[in-house]
Amino acid sequence: MLDIGIILKVAGVGILVSAATQILSKSGRDEQSMLVTIAGIIVVLIMLVGEIEKLFELVCSVFGFG
């Protein structure tokens, strides 16, 4: 099922993005802070694409669509 590694990767990206956002906000670079946050969300979504695909396949097989 769900690997613990993917959860740790997502948490790591979240911690890094949070730290970078705080540093940029404190230095008055709010625009860059927002861009870092958006980039972090995109990175996490790219990491989760494979897991989302597996979820859709499982749902389709359970309900007999595929």
Predicted model as a PDB file, atoms N, CA, C, CB and O in Angstrom, pLDDT in the B-factor column:
MODEL        1                                                                  
ATOM      1  N   MET A   1       0.839  -1.185   0.000  1.00 57.00           N  
ATOM      2  CA  MET A   1       0.000   0.000   0.000  1.00 57.00           C  
ATOM      3  C   MET A   1       0.889   1.256   0.000  1.00 57.00           C  
ATOM      4  CB  MET A   1      -0.957  -0.006   1.228  1.00 57.00           C  
ATOM      5  O   MET A   1       1.791   1.380  -0.829  1.00 57.00           O  
ATOM      6  N   LEU A   2       0.636   2.168   0.915  1.00 61.00           N  
ATOM      7  CA  LEU A   2       1.356   3.434   0.938  1.00 61.00           C  
ATOM      8  C   LEU A   2       2.698   3.251   1.647  1.00 61.00           C  
ATOM      9  CB  LEU A   2       0.512   4.532   1.636  1.00 61.00           C  
ATOM     10  O   LEU A   2       2.768   2.759   2.773  1.00 61.00           O  
ATOM     11  N   ASP A   3       3.732   3.653   0.969  1.00 78.00           N  
ATOM     12  CA  ASP A   3       5.084   3.531   1.513  1.00 78.00           C  
ATOM     13  C   ASP A   3       5.357   4.684   2.475  1.00 78.00           C  
ATOM     14  CB  ASP A   3       6.139   3.511   0.373  1.00 78.00           C  
ATOM     15  O   ASP A   3       4.972   5.823   2.212  1.00 78.00           O  
ATOM     16  N   ILE A   4       6.013   4.388   3.575  1.00 91.00           N  
ATOM     17  CA  ILE A   4       6.324   5.415   4.571  1.00 91.00           C  
ATOM     18  C   ILE A   4       7.321   6.423   4.009  1.00 91.00           C  
ATOM     19  CB  ILE A   4       6.882   4.774   5.855  1.00 91.00           C  
ATOM     20  O   ILE A   4       7.387   7.557   4.483  1.00 91.00           O  
ATOM     21  N   GLY A   5       8.091   6.024   3.012  1.00 91.00           N  
ATOM     22  CA  GLY A   5       9.081   6.911   2.415  1.00 91.00           C  
ATOM     23  C   GLY A   5       8.453   8.133   1.764  1.00 91.00           C  
ATOM     24  O   GLY A   5       8.986   9.238   1.865  1.00 91.00           O  
ATOM     25  N   ILE A   6       7.330   7.939   1.103  1.00 91.00           N  
ATOM     26  CA  ILE A   6       6.673   9.072   0.439  1.00 91.00           C  
ATOM     27  C   ILE A   6       6.162  10.072   1.464  1.00 91.00           C  
ATOM     28  CB  ILE A   6       5.513   8.585  -0.445  1.00 91.00           C  
ATOM     29  O   ILE A   6       6.180  11.278   1.216  1.00 91.00           O  
ATOM     30  N   ILE A   7       5.707   9.585   2.613  1.00 92.00           N  
ATOM     31  CA  ILE A   7       5.227  10.475   3.675  1.00 92.00           C  
ATOM     32  C   ILE A   7       6.394  11.302   4.225  1.00 92.00           C  
ATOM     33  CB  ILE A   7       4.550   9.659   4.817  1.00 92.00           C  
ATOM     34  O   ILE A   7       6.250  12.498   4.479  1.00 92.00           O  
ATOM     35  N   LEU A   8       7.534  10.664   4.405  1.00 95.00           N  
ATOM     36  CA  LEU A   8       8.712  11.374   4.905  1.00 95.00           C  
ATOM     37  C   LEU A   8       9.229  12.396   3.896  1.00 95.00           C  
ATOM     38  CB  LEU A   8       9.818  10.381   5.247  1.00 95.00           C  
ATOM     39  O   LEU A   8       9.693  13.469   4.283  1.00 95.00           O  
ATOM     40  N   LYS A   9       9.152  12.072   2.608  1.00 94.00           N  
ATOM     41  CA  LYS A   9       9.577  13.013   1.575  1.00 94.00           C  
ATOM     42  C   LYS A   9       8.682  14.244   1.563  1.00 94.00           C  
ATOM     43  CB  LYS A   9       9.568  12.341   0.198  1.00 94.00           C  
ATOM     44  O   LYS A   9       9.168  15.372   1.483  1.00 94.00           O  
ATOM     45  N   VAL A  10       7.381  14.026   1.641  1.00 95.00           N  
ATOM     46  CA  VAL A  10       6.442  15.149   1.656  1.00 95.00           C  
ATOM     47  C   VAL A  10       6.671  16.013   2.897  1.00 95.00           C  
ATOM     48  CB  VAL A  10       4.981  14.640   1.617  1.00 95.00           C  
ATOM     49  O   VAL A  10       6.644  17.241   2.813  1.00 95.00           O  
ATOM     50  N   ALA A  11       6.893  15.381   4.035  1.00 96.00           N  
ATOM     51  CA  ALA A  11       7.165  16.136   5.262  1.00 96.00           C  
ATOM     52  C   ALA A  11       8.467  16.920   5.146  1.00 96.00           C  
ATOM     53  CB  ALA A  11       7.226  15.193   6.470  1.00 96.00           C  
ATOM     54  O   ALA A  11       8.549  18.057   5.609  1.00 96.00           O  
ATOM     55  N   GLY A  12       9.470  16.330   4.539  1.00 97.00           N  
ATOM     56  CA  GLY A  12      10.746  17.025   4.349  1.00 97.00           C  
ATOM     57  C   GLY A  12      10.611  18.244   3.453  1.00 97.00           C  
ATOM     58  O   GLY A  12      11.166  19.304   3.741  1.00 97.00           O  
ATOM     59  N   VAL A  13       9.869  18.084   2.366  1.00 97.00           N  
ATOM     60  CA  VAL A  13       9.635  19.227   1.479  1.00 97.00           C  
ATOM     61  C   VAL A  13       8.864  20.308   2.227  1.00 97.00           C  
ATOM     62  CB  VAL A  13       8.861  18.790   0.203  1.00 97.00           C  
ATOM     63  O   VAL A  13       9.156  21.494   2.074  1.00 97.00           O  
ATOM     64  N   GLY A  14       7.891  19.914   3.028  1.00 97.00           N  
ATOM     65  CA  GLY A  14       7.117  20.880   3.802  1.00 97.00           C  
ATOM     66  C   GLY A  14       7.978  21.650   4.786  1.00 97.00           C  
ATOM     67  O   GLY A  14       7.812  22.860   4.940  1.00 97.00           O  
ATOM     68  N   ILE A  15       8.887  20.970   5.448  1.00 98.00           N  
ATOM     69  CA  ILE A  15       9.772  21.634   6.410  1.00 98.00           C  
ATOM     70  C   ILE A  15      10.705  22.605   5.700  1.00 98.00           C  
ATOM     71  CB  ILE A  15      10.590  20.597   7.202  1.00 98.00           C  
ATOM     72  O   ILE A  15      10.901  23.729   6.162  1.00 98.00           O  
ATOM     73  N   LEU A  16      11.282  22.179   4.577  1.00 97.00           N  
ATOM     74  CA  LEU A  16      12.180  23.062   3.835  1.00 97.00           C  
ATOM     75  C   LEU A  16      11.460  24.291   3.292  1.00 97.00           C  
ATOM     76  CB  LEU A  16      12.827  22.304   2.694  1.00 97.00           C  
ATOM     77  O   LEU A  16      11.977  25.406   3.365  1.00 97.00           O  
ATOM     78  N   VAL A  17      10.266  24.079   2.748  1.00 97.00           N  
ATOM     79  CA  VAL A  17       9.496  25.201   2.210  1.00 97.00           C  
ATOM     80  C   VAL A  17       9.101  26.153   3.332  1.00 97.00           C  
ATOM     81  CB  VAL A  17       8.238  24.695   1.467  1.00 97.00           C  
ATOM     82  O   VAL A  17       9.152  27.371   3.161  1.00 97.00           O  
ATOM     83  N   SER A  18       8.713  25.608   4.468  1.00 97.00           N  
ATOM     84  CA  SER A  18       8.334  26.442   5.602  1.00 97.00           C  
ATOM     85  C   SER A  18       9.499  27.292   6.079  1.00 97.00           C  
ATOM     86  CB  SER A  18       7.818  25.580   6.743  1.00 97.00           C  
ATOM     87  O   SER A  18       9.334  28.482   6.345  1.00 97.00           O  
ATOM     88  N   ALA A  19      10.665  26.693   6.189  1.00 97.00           N  
ATOM     89  CA  ALA A  19      11.848  27.439   6.628  1.00 97.00           C  
ATOM     90  C   ALA A  19      12.223  28.519   5.618  1.00 97.00           C  
ATOM     91  CB  ALA A  19      13.032  26.487   6.842  1.00 97.00           C  
ATOM     92  O   ALA A  19      12.527  29.650   5.999  1.00 97.00           O  
ATOM     93  N   ALA A  20      12.203  28.174   4.338  1.00 97.00           N  
ATOM     94  CA  ALA A  20      12.548  29.154   3.309  1.00 97.00           C  
ATOM     95  C   ALA A  20      11.534  30.290   3.281  1.00 97.00           C  
ATOM     96  CB  ALA A  20      12.626  28.483   1.931  1.00 97.00           C  
ATOM     97  O   ALA A  20      11.905  31.448   3.093  1.00 97.00           O  
ATOM     98  N   THR A  21      10.267  29.970   3.464  1.00 97.00           N  
ATOM     99  CA  THR A  21       9.223  30.991   3.468  1.00 97.00           C  
ATOM    100  C   THR A  21       9.400  31.946   4.638  1.00 97.00           C  
ATOM    101  CB  THR A  21       7.840  30.342   3.524  1.00 97.00           C  
ATOM    102  O   THR A  21       9.257  33.158   4.475  1.00 97.00           O  
ATOM    103  N   GLN A  22       9.708  31.419   5.807  1.00 97.00           N  
ATOM    104  CA  GLN A  22       9.912  32.268   6.981  1.00 97.00           C  
ATOM    105  C   GLN A  22      11.112  33.185   6.795  1.00 97.00           C  
ATOM    106  CB  GLN A  22      10.099  31.412   8.234  1.00 97.00           C  
ATOM    107  O   GLN A  22      11.058  34.368   7.132  1.00 97.00           O  
ATOM    108  N   ILE A  23      12.189  32.637   6.261  1.00 97.00           N  
ATOM    109  CA  ILE A  23      13.397  33.449   6.049  1.00 97.00           C  
ATOM    110  C   ILE A  23      13.120  34.564   5.045  1.00 97.00           C  
ATOM    111  CB  ILE A  23      14.571  32.567   5.555  1.00 97.00           C  
ATOM    112  O   ILE A  23      13.508  35.711   5.264  1.00 97.00           O  
ATOM    113  N   LEU A  24      12.450  34.226   3.947  1.00 96.00           N  
ATOM    114  CA  LEU A  24      12.164  35.234   2.935  1.00 96.00           C  
ATOM    115  C   LEU A  24      11.188  36.284   3.447  1.00 96.00           C  
ATOM    116  CB  LEU A  24      11.609  34.577   1.684  1.00 96.00           C  
ATOM    117  O   LEU A  24      11.329  37.466   3.132  1.00 96.00           O  
ATOM    118  N   SER A  25      10.201  35.867   4.232  1.00 95.00           N  
ATOM    119  CA  SER A  25       9.231  36.828   4.772  1.00 95.00           C  
ATOM    120  C   SER A  25       9.900  37.793   5.740  1.00 95.00           C  
ATOM    121  CB  SER A  25       8.079  36.094   5.476  1.00 95.00           C  
ATOM    122  O   SER A  25       9.605  38.988   5.725  1.00 95.00           O  
ATOM    123  N   LYS A  26      10.790  37.293   6.573  1.00 96.00           N  
ATOM    124  CA  LYS A  26      11.480  38.144   7.543  1.00 96.00           C  
ATOM    125  C   LYS A  26      12.395  39.158   6.864  1.00 96.00           C  
ATOM    126  CB  LYS A  26      12.285  37.290   8.507  1.00 96.00           C  
ATOM    127  O   LYS A  26      12.628  40.246   7.391  1.00 96.00           O  
ATOM    128  N   SER A  27      12.917  38.790   5.683  1.00 95.00           N  
ATOM    129  CA  SER A  27      13.807  39.704   4.981  1.00 95.00           C  
ATOM    130  C   SER A  27      13.051  40.635   4.034  1.00 95.00           C  
ATOM    131  CB  SER A  27      14.845  38.919   4.207  1.00 95.00           C  
ATOM    132  O   SER A  27      13.668  41.402   3.295  1.00 95.00           O  
ATOM    133  N   GLY A  28      11.719  40.574   4.053  1.00 94.00           N  
ATOM    134  CA  GLY A  28      10.920  41.495   3.255  1.00 94.00           C  
ATOM    135  C   GLY A  28      10.711  41.084   1.816  1.00 94.00           C  
ATOM    136  O   GLY A  28      10.345  41.917   0.987  1.00 94.00           O  
ATOM    137  N   ARG A  29      10.928  39.847   1.504  1.00 95.00           N  
ATOM    138  CA  ARG A  29      10.740  39.346   0.138  1.00 95.00           C  
ATOM    139  C   ARG A  29       9.498  38.462   0.079  1.00 95.00           C  
ATOM    140  CB  ARG A  29      11.991  38.559  -0.342  1.00 95.00           C  
ATOM    141  O   ARG A  29       9.583  37.247  -0.100  1.00 95.00           O  
ATOM    142  N   ASP A  30       8.355  39.100   0.234  1.00 93.00           N  
ATOM    143  CA  ASP A  30       7.105  38.350   0.292  1.00 93.00           C  
ATOM    144  C   ASP A  30       6.736  37.714  -1.046  1.00 93.00           C  
ATOM    145  CB  ASP A  30       5.988  39.255   0.748  1.00 93.00           C  
ATOM    146  O   ASP A  30       6.125  36.646  -1.072  1.00 93.00           O  
ATOM    147  N   GLU A  31       7.100  38.358  -2.160  1.00 95.00           N  
ATOM    148  CA  GLU A  31       6.784  37.786  -3.474  1.00 95.00           C  
ATOM    149  C   GLU A  31       7.544  36.480  -3.694  1.00 95.00           C  
ATOM    150  CB  GLU A  31       7.120  38.789  -4.594  1.00 95.00           C  
ATOM    151  O   GLU A  31       6.975  35.498  -4.169  1.00 95.00           O  
ATOM    152  N   GLN A  32       8.829  36.473  -3.348  1.00 96.00           N  
ATOM    153  CA  GLN A  32       9.613  35.251  -3.481  1.00 96.00           C  
ATOM    154  C   GLN A  32       9.124  34.181  -2.520  1.00 96.00           C  
ATOM    155  CB  GLN A  32      11.091  35.538  -3.239  1.00 96.00           C  
ATOM    156  O   GLN A  32       9.171  32.991  -2.831  1.00 96.00           O  
ATOM    157  N   SER A  33       8.658  34.601  -1.357  1.00 96.00           N  
ATOM    158  CA  SER A  33       8.122  33.658  -0.387  1.00 96.00           C  
ATOM    159  C   SER A  33       6.911  32.927  -0.950  1.00 96.00           C  
ATOM    160  CB  SER A  33       7.750  34.377   0.905  1.00 96.00           C  
ATOM    161  O   SER A  33       6.775  31.715  -0.784  1.00 96.00           O  
ATOM    162  N   MET A  34       6.034  33.671  -1.614  1.00 96.00           N  
ATOM    163  CA  MET A  34       4.858  33.055  -2.225  1.00 96.00           C  
ATOM    164  C   MET A  34       5.264  32.094  -3.342  1.00 96.00           C  
ATOM    165  CB  MET A  34       3.913  34.134  -2.773  1.00 96.00           C  
ATOM    166  O   MET A  34       4.677  31.021  -3.481  1.00 96.00           O  
ATOM    167  N   LEU A  35       6.267  32.474  -4.138  1.00 97.00           N  
ATOM    168  CA  LEU A  35       6.720  31.607  -5.216  1.00 97.00           C  
ATOM    169  C   LEU A  35       7.345  30.321  -4.684  1.00 97.00           C  
ATOM    170  CB  LEU A  35       7.715  32.342  -6.092  1.00 97.00           C  
ATOM    171  O   LEU A  35       7.176  29.258  -5.280  1.00 97.00           O  
ATOM    172  N   VAL A  36       8.059  30.410  -3.574  1.00 97.00           N  
ATOM    173  CA  VAL A  36       8.638  29.211  -2.958  1.00 97.00           C  
ATOM    174  C   VAL A  36       7.529  28.283  -2.480  1.00 97.00           C  
ATOM    175  CB  VAL A  36       9.568  29.592  -1.777  1.00 97.00           C  
ATOM    176  O   VAL A  36       7.630  27.065  -2.622  1.00 97.00           O  
ATOM    177  N   THR A  37       6.479  28.852  -1.918  1.00 97.00           N  
ATOM    178  CA  THR A  37       5.352  28.043  -1.455  1.00 97.00           C  
ATOM    179  C   THR A  37       4.674  27.332  -2.622  1.00 97.00           C  
ATOM    180  CB  THR A  37       4.337  28.918  -0.710  1.00 97.00           C  
ATOM    181  O   THR A  37       4.368  26.143  -2.531  1.00 97.00           O  
ATOM    182  N   ILE A  38       4.441  28.046  -3.706  1.00 97.00           N  
ATOM    183  CA  ILE A  38       3.817  27.446  -4.882  1.00 97.00           C  
ATOM    184  C   ILE A  38       4.712  26.364  -5.477  1.00 97.00           C  
ATOM    185  CB  ILE A  38       3.512  28.520  -5.935  1.00 97.00           C  
ATOM    186  O   ILE A  38       4.225  25.311  -5.888  1.00 97.00           O  
ATOM    187  N   ALA A  39       6.013  26.620  -5.522  1.00 97.00           N  
ATOM    188  CA  ALA A  39       6.944  25.612  -6.042  1.00 97.00           C  
ATOM    189  C   ALA A  39       6.939  24.364  -5.173  1.00 97.00           C  
ATOM    190  CB  ALA A  39       8.364  26.185  -6.125  1.00 97.00           C  
ATOM    191  O   ALA A  39       7.023  23.250  -5.690  1.00 97.00           O  
ATOM    192  N   GLY A  40       6.842  24.537  -3.859  1.00 97.00           N  
ATOM    193  CA  GLY A  40       6.773  23.382  -2.960  1.00 97.00           C  
ATOM    194  C   GLY A  40       5.531  22.556  -3.197  1.00 97.00           C  
ATOM    195  O   GLY A  40       5.587  21.326  -3.183  1.00 97.00           O  
ATOM    196  N   ILE A  41       4.405  23.220  -3.417  1.00 97.00           N  
ATOM    197  CA  ILE A  41       3.160  22.496  -3.699  1.00 97.00           C  
ATOM    198  C   ILE A  41       3.278  21.715  -5.002  1.00 97.00           C  
ATOM    199  CB  ILE A  41       1.969  23.472  -3.772  1.00 97.00           C  
ATOM    200  O   ILE A  41       2.836  20.569  -5.084  1.00 97.00           O  
ATOM    201  N   ILE A  42       3.870  22.328  -6.014  1.00 97.00           N  
ATOM    202  CA  ILE A  42       4.037  21.646  -7.297  1.00 97.00           C  
ATOM    203  C   ILE A  42       4.957  20.437  -7.159  1.00 97.00           C  
ATOM    204  CB  ILE A  42       4.593  22.615  -8.348  1.00 97.00           C  
ATOM    205  O   ILE A  42       4.683  19.384  -7.736  1.00 97.00           O  
ATOM    206  N   VAL A  43       6.034  20.574  -6.409  1.00 96.00           N  
ATOM    207  CA  VAL A  43       6.967  19.456  -6.207  1.00 96.00           C  
ATOM    208  C   VAL A  43       6.263  18.291  -5.515  1.00 96.00           C  
ATOM    209  CB  VAL A  43       8.191  19.909  -5.374  1.00 96.00           C  
ATOM    210  O   VAL A  43       6.441  17.138  -5.906  1.00 96.00           O  
ATOM    211  N   VAL A  44       5.467  18.587  -4.495  1.00 96.00           N  
ATOM    212  CA  VAL A  44       4.753  17.529  -3.777  1.00 96.00           C  
ATOM    213  C   VAL A  44       3.728  16.866  -4.688  1.00 96.00           C  
ATOM    214  CB  VAL A  44       4.062  18.096  -2.521  1.00 96.00           C  
ATOM    215  O   VAL A  44       3.584  15.644  -4.661  1.00 96.00           O  
ATOM    216  N   LEU A  45       3.018  17.644  -5.487  1.00 95.00           N  
ATOM    217  CA  LEU A  45       2.041  17.055  -6.410  1.00 95.00           C  
ATOM    218  C   LEU A  45       2.717  16.153  -7.439  1.00 95.00           C  
ATOM    219  CB  LEU A  45       1.253  18.156  -7.124  1.00 95.00           C  
ATOM    220  O   LEU A  45       2.179  15.102  -7.789  1.00 95.00           O  
ATOM    221  N   ILE A  46       3.888  16.554  -7.924  1.00 95.00           N  
ATOM    222  CA  ILE A  46       4.617  15.705  -8.872  1.00 95.00           C  
ATOM    223  C   ILE A  46       5.043  14.401  -8.198  1.00 95.00           C  
ATOM    224  CB  ILE A  46       5.854  16.450  -9.432  1.00 95.00           C  
ATOM    225  O   ILE A  46       5.007  13.335  -8.813  1.00 95.00           O  
ATOM    226  N   MET A  47       5.446  14.495  -6.930  1.00 92.00           N  
ATOM    227  CA  MET A  47       5.839  13.286  -6.207  1.00 92.00           C  
ATOM    228  C   MET A  47       4.648  12.346  -6.005  1.00 92.00           C  
ATOM    229  CB  MET A  47       6.453  13.656  -4.853  1.00 92.00           C  
ATOM    230  O   MET A  47       4.821  11.128  -5.962  1.00 92.00           O  
ATOM    231  N   LEU A  48       3.449  12.904  -5.880  1.00 92.00           N  
ATOM    232  CA  LEU A  48       2.278  12.098  -5.562  1.00 92.00           C  
ATOM    233  C   LEU A  48       1.508  11.613  -6.784  1.00 92.00           C  
ATOM    234  CB  LEU A  48       1.364  12.879  -4.689  1.00 92.00           C  
ATOM    235  O   LEU A  48       0.521  10.894  -6.627  1.00 92.00           O  
ATOM    236  N   VAL A  49       1.922  11.979  -7.992  1.00 94.00           N  
ATOM    237  CA  VAL A  49       1.190  11.599  -9.199  1.00 94.00           C  
ATOM    238  C   VAL A  49       1.075  10.075  -9.318  1.00 94.00           C  
ATOM    239  CB  VAL A  49       1.882  12.177 -10.444  1.00 94.00           C  
ATOM    240  O   VAL A  49       0.004   9.558  -9.637  1.00 94.00           O  
ATOM    241  N   GLY A  50       2.156   9.367  -9.068  1.00 88.00           N  
ATOM    242  CA  GLY A  50       2.133   7.901  -9.157  1.00 88.00           C  
ATOM    243  C   GLY A  50       1.185   7.277  -8.151  1.00 88.00           C  
ATOM    244  O   GLY A  50       0.482   6.318  -8.470  1.00 88.00           O  
ATOM    245  N   GLU A  51       1.160   7.809  -6.947  1.00 89.00           N  
ATOM    246  CA  GLU A  51       0.269   7.276  -5.914  1.00 89.00           C  
ATOM    247  C   GLU A  51      -1.193   7.560  -6.243  1.00 89.00           C  
ATOM    248  CB  GLU A  51       0.622   7.872  -4.547  1.00 89.00           C  
ATOM    249  O   GLU A  51      -2.067   6.731  -5.987  1.00 89.00           O  
ATOM    250  N   ILE A  52      -1.455   8.740  -6.815  1.00 90.00           N  
ATOM    251  CA  ILE A  52      -2.828   9.082  -7.205  1.00 90.00           C  
ATOM    252  C   ILE A  52      -3.293   8.164  -8.331  1.00 90.00           C  
ATOM    253  CB  ILE A  52      -2.923  10.566  -7.645  1.00 90.00           C  
ATOM    254  O   ILE A  52      -4.456   7.761  -8.363  1.00 90.00           O  
ATOM    255  N   GLU A  53      -2.392   7.833  -9.252  1.00 92.00           N  
ATOM    256  CA  GLU A  53      -2.734   6.915 -10.332  1.00 92.00           C  
ATOM    257  C   GLU A  53      -3.092   5.534  -9.779  1.00 92.00           C  
ATOM    258  CB  GLU A  53      -1.571   6.805 -11.328  1.00 92.00           C  
ATOM    259  O   GLU A  53      -4.053   4.911 -10.230  1.00 92.00           O  
ATOM    260  N   LYS A  54      -2.319   5.064  -8.809  1.00 90.00           N  
ATOM    261  CA  LYS A  54      -2.626   3.774  -8.184  1.00 90.00           C  
ATOM    262  C   LYS A  54      -3.981   3.807  -7.482  1.00 90.00           C  
ATOM    263  CB  LYS A  54      -1.528   3.392  -7.186  1.00 90.00           C  
ATOM    264  O   LYS A  54      -4.724   2.827  -7.512  1.00 90.00           O  
ATOM    265  N   LEU A  55      -4.298   4.936  -6.851  1.00 89.00           N  
ATOM    266  CA  LEU A  55      -5.588   5.079  -6.181  1.00 89.00           C  
ATOM    267  C   LEU A  55      -6.729   4.994  -7.179  1.00 89.00           C  
ATOM    268  CB  LEU A  55      -5.654   6.402  -5.420  1.00 89.00           C  
ATOM    269  O   LEU A  55      -7.707   4.290  -6.929  1.00 89.00           O  
ATOM    270  N   PHE A  56      -6.632   5.692  -8.304  1.00 92.00           N  
ATOM    271  CA  PHE A  56      -7.682   5.646  -9.315  1.00 92.00           C  
ATOM    272  C   PHE A  56      -7.848   4.243  -9.881  1.00 92.00           C  
ATOM    273  CB  PHE A  56      -7.378   6.628 -10.438  1.00 92.00           C  
ATOM    274  O   PHE A  56      -8.974   3.799 -10.103  1.00 92.00           O  
ATOM    275  N   GLU A  57      -6.745   3.538 -10.117  1.00 92.00           N  
ATOM    276  CA  GLU A  57      -6.824   2.167 -10.612  1.00 92.00           C  
ATOM    277  C   GLU A  57      -7.519   1.263  -9.603  1.00 92.00           C  
ATOM    278  CB  GLU A  57      -5.426   1.631 -10.924  1.00 92.00           C  
ATOM    279  O   GLU A  57      -8.318   0.408  -9.986  1.00 92.00           O  
ATOM    280  N   LEU A  58      -7.226   1.441  -8.327  1.00 91.00           N  
ATOM    281  CA  LEU A  58      -7.856   0.649  -7.285  1.00 91.00           C  
ATOM    282  C   LEU A  58      -9.358   0.925  -7.209  1.00 91.00           C  
ATOM    283  CB  LEU A  58      -7.198   0.934  -5.941  1.00 91.00           C  
ATOM    284  O   LEU A  58     -10.155  -0.005  -7.086  1.00 91.00           O  
ATOM    285  N   VAL A  59      -9.742   2.193  -7.280  1.00 93.00           N  
ATOM    286  CA  VAL A  59     -11.155   2.550  -7.242  1.00 93.00           C  
ATOM    287  C   VAL A  59     -11.887   1.985  -8.439  1.00 93.00           C  
ATOM    288  CB  VAL A  59     -11.325   4.061  -7.190  1.00 93.00           C  
ATOM    289  O   VAL A  59     -12.996   1.468  -8.302  1.00 93.00           O  
ATOM    290  N   CYS A  60     -11.277   2.078  -9.621  1.00 93.00           N  
ATOM    291  CA  CYS A  60     -11.901   1.517 -10.814  1.00 93.00           C  
ATOM    292  C   CYS A  60     -12.060   0.011 -10.723  1.00 93.00           C  
ATOM    293  CB  CYS A  60     -11.094   1.869 -12.037  1.00 93.00           C  
ATOM    294  O   CYS A  60     -13.083  -0.524 -11.148  1.00 93.00           O  
ATOM    295  N   SER A  61     -11.072  -0.682 -10.181  1.00 93.00           N  
ATOM    296  CA  SER A  61     -11.182  -2.136 -10.065  1.00 93.00           C  
ATOM    297  C   SER A  61     -12.203  -2.548  -9.007  1.00 93.00           C  
ATOM    298  CB  SER A  61      -9.824  -2.738  -9.733  1.00 93.00           C  
ATOM    299  O   SER A  61     -12.862  -3.578  -9.154  1.00 93.00           O  
ATOM    300  N   VAL A  62     -12.342  -1.763  -7.951  1.00 93.00           N  
ATOM    301  CA  VAL A  62     -13.317  -2.087  -6.910  1.00 93.00           C  
ATOM    302  C   VAL A  62     -14.736  -1.933  -7.435  1.00 93.00           C  
ATOM    303  CB  VAL A  62     -13.109  -1.195  -5.680  1.00 93.00           C  
ATOM    304  O   VAL A  62     -15.598  -2.765  -7.149  1.00 93.00           O  
ATOM    305  N   PHE A  63     -14.985  -0.877  -8.199  1.00 92.00           N  
ATOM    306  CA  PHE A  63     -16.334  -0.628  -8.694  1.00 92.00           C  
ATOM    307  C   PHE A  63     -16.583  -1.230 -10.070  1.00 92.00           C  
ATOM    308  CB  PHE A  63     -16.591   0.849  -8.740  1.00 92.00           C  
ATOM    309  O   PHE A  63     -17.674  -1.067 -10.615  1.00 92.00           O  
ATOM    310  N   GLY A  64     -15.607  -1.917 -10.643  1.00 88.00           N  
ATOM    311  CA  GLY A  64     -15.790  -2.646 -11.887  1.00 88.00           C  
ATOM    312  C   GLY A  64     -15.822  -1.779 -13.123  1.00 88.00           C  
ATOM    313  O   GLY A  64     -16.476  -2.139 -14.102  1.00 88.00           O  
ATOM    314  N   PHE A  65     -15.138  -0.646 -13.114  1.00 80.00           N  
ATOM    315  CA  PHE A  65     -15.120   0.212 -14.295  1.00 80.00           C  
ATOM    316  C   PHE A  65     -14.039  -0.198 -15.276  1.00 80.00           C  
ATOM    317  CB  PHE A  65     -14.921   1.654 -13.890  1.00 80.00           C  
ATOM    318  O   PHE A  65     -14.072   0.216 -16.435  1.00 80.00           O  
ATOM    319  N   GLY A  66     -13.110  -0.980 -14.851  1.00 64.00           N  
ATOM    320  CA  GLY A  66     -12.004  -1.278 -15.745  1.00 64.00           C  
ATOM    321  C   GLY A  66     -11.725  -2.677 -15.801  1.00 64.00           C  
ATOM    322  O   GLY A  66     -10.814  -3.097 -16.515  1.00 64.00           O  
TER     323      GLY A  66                                                      
ENDMDL                                                                          
END                                                                             
